[in-house]
Amino acid sequence: MIKNRIKEYRAKHDMKQSELANLVGVRRETIGNLEKGRYNPSLVLAWNIAKVFNVTIEDIFTVE
């Protein structure tokens, strides 16, 4: 299972799901599903999300 800290990073940057979605090229629903653990991101999407927050993929996503 892949856990993530997307919601935490969005809160730190005062960013809405829709804003992050626009920056990484997905729908807002995709971000919501990622945050709830309903969807595992592709490597490209994980990379793009990490790049938005200027952190490594491992800072946001962990495998348990």
KABELDA-V939921 format. One record per run of one state. SS is the DSSP state (hx for helix, st for strand, lp for the rest). FROM is the first residue (numbers start at 1). TO is the last residue. Records with the same first field share a line. If there is no record, write none. Layout:
SS=FROM-TO / FROM-TO
//
This chain:
lp=1-1 / 5-5 / 13-16 / 25-27 / 36-42 / 54-56 / 64-64
st=2-4 / 61-63
hx=6-12 / 17-24 / 28-35 / 43-53 / 57-60
//
